[in-house]
Amino acid sequence: MRSIGEMARDSGLSVSALRFYDRAGVLVPAWVDPVSGYRWYGPEQCEEARLLTRLRRAGMPLPDIRLVLAGWSGADTDLVRTLLQAHLRRLELGLADARSEFSAVRALLERKEIPMTSLRTAAVRLTVSAAELAGALDAVRFAASADPELPMLGGVLFDIEDEALHVVATDRYRMAVARTGTAGHGGPRVQVIVPAPLADAMRALLNGEEPVRLSVDGDRVTLEAGDRQAAGQCLDHHFPDYRRLVRLPAGRRAVVDVPAFRKALETGPVRASEPRKEDGVSCDLSVLEVTADGAVTVCEDSDDDQNHVAVNREFLLHALAAGARDRLILEFGAPTAPLAIRRPDAEDTFSLLMPVRLEN
């Protein structure tokens, strides 16, 4: 018999993924300790777990996987072959449909007129408060992407317009925006994407009280703090139109005491998300609810009310830390809409977290 930790190590599935598949009735442990609830797996279940991982990577739905594993452990290989062939056929049809739609989208893209003007043509010189810029970078840095396939998200956007500097980062699943005032520009809008390592180097300079100087000249950005500077090349990409992405309808708002809420998240119930198809990795979800009296509670794992919102717990803890306040506003829309985390004293500095669909 293998413990759940040993099973995770030998099968390549995470512990949270194994718990998820147990609750889904797909890979149920051979024995569960009635006192401790600890899961134990039989020797043959390691092969089943590896098979399960491959089938999920191929996008097979859980009901079909359940039947494949049932046929795999028995003598009904015809059922297994039939299910595999049926899923492969669905994938082929889906791929053909996707190719057709993508061809149409590419044709539209080729006809679309792309403005030839650049938001990075003018040289910019401005000053900004070191403390405010440090706070802005601290508020957004956690949301920058590390995905090499999306290099345009691998940095922090500096969006300069009039007397304001918006600092933005996103990895698709979360977005953070912060605003700080500037002096000395007041001109047309200029945008640059500062690579994450350069943004970190800039943040390391922002320890004093004196204003710092920020300059953009072509594809080079420089931050000067006294006799020290951090400079480098901007990323040669276009950042998504974040202003479009943050246009959210008003939702239910609740003020949370951050230390108490953080403790509730860290010690409260969690449930595992459905593992990603590409790598079988799962994450811990916190399921949130706004009660009638305006409090935010962390729900039990079995509570699947349509008004509950499930979010990646680690991401939410990061957003609370980046909020840097003892009290923050949580704004809930529909269960499928992003969760907004705002500062009561500066609502133009905020984070957005995409919810995670609950699997019953």
Secondary structure as GFF3:
##gff-version 3
##sequence-region A 1 360
A	DSSP	beta_strand	2	3	.	.	.	ID=ss1
A	DSSP	alpha_helix	4	11	.	.	.	ID=ss2
A	DSSP	alpha_helix	15	23	.	.	.	ID=ss3
A	DSSP	beta_strand	31	32	.	.	.	ID=ss4
A	DSSP	beta_strand	39	41	.	.	.	ID=ss5
A	DSSP	alpha_helix	45	57	.	.	.	ID=ss6
A	DSSP	alpha_helix	62	72	.	.	.	ID=ss7
A	DSSP	alpha_helix	77	111	.	.	.	ID=ss8
A	DSSP	beta_strand	124	128	.	.	.	ID=ss9
A	DSSP	alpha_helix	130	140	.	.	.	ID=ss10
A	DSSP	three_ten_helix	141	143	.	.	.	ID=ss11
A	DSSP	three_ten_helix	151	153	.	.	.	ID=ss12
A	DSSP	beta_strand	155	161	.	.	.	ID=ss13
A	DSSP	beta_strand	164	170	.	.	.	ID=ss14
A	DSSP	beta_strand	174	183	.	.	.	ID=ss15
A	DSSP	beta_strand	190	195	.	.	.	ID=ss16
A	DSSP	alpha_helix	196	205	.	.	.	ID=ss17
A	DSSP	beta_strand	212	217	.	.	.	ID=ss18
A	DSSP	beta_strand	220	225	.	.	.	ID=ss19
A	DSSP	beta_strand	228	233	.	.	.	ID=ss20
A	DSSP	alpha_helix	242	245	.	.	.	ID=ss21
A	DSSP	beta_strand	252	257	.	.	.	ID=ss22
A	DSSP	alpha_helix	258	267	.	.	.	ID=ss23
A	DSSP	beta_strand	271	272	.	.	.	ID=ss24
A	DSSP	beta_strand	284	290	.	.	.	ID=ss25
A	DSSP	beta_strand	296	298	.	.	.	ID=ss26
A	DSSP	beta_strand	309	312	.	.	.	ID=ss27
A	DSSP	alpha_helix	313	323	.	.	.	ID=ss28
A	DSSP	beta_strand	327	332	.	.	.	ID=ss29
A	DSSP	beta_strand	339	343	.	.	.	ID=ss30
A	DSSP	beta_strand	346	353	.	.	.	ID=ss31
###
